[in-house]
Amino acid sequence: MIDVQAWAEYVVEWAAKDPYGFLTTIILALTPLFIASALLSWKLAKMIEARDREQKKKQKRQENIAKAKRTKKD
């Protein structure tokens, strides 16, 4: 079984002895996650923009249909 306390002590000791190596390793390990997060955020923003455009288009269509119906009644 993994001894979490021993592992944590090792990591703290490593960070204390070689802070630049520790930070470099952490940054290299997290870089793919940052890239994935940026790509997913960009994709979500594009999806939200497309949904908003579609909703505006539907709303304008409904308004035009309502306007046409009012004009026929007059």
CORQUI-V671560 format. One record per helix or strand of 2 or more residues. SS is the DSSP state (a for helix, b for strand). FROM is the first residue (numbers start at 1). TO is the last residue. If there is no record, write none. Layout:
((SS:FROM:TO) (SS:FROM:TO))
This chain:
((a:4:17) (a:19:73))
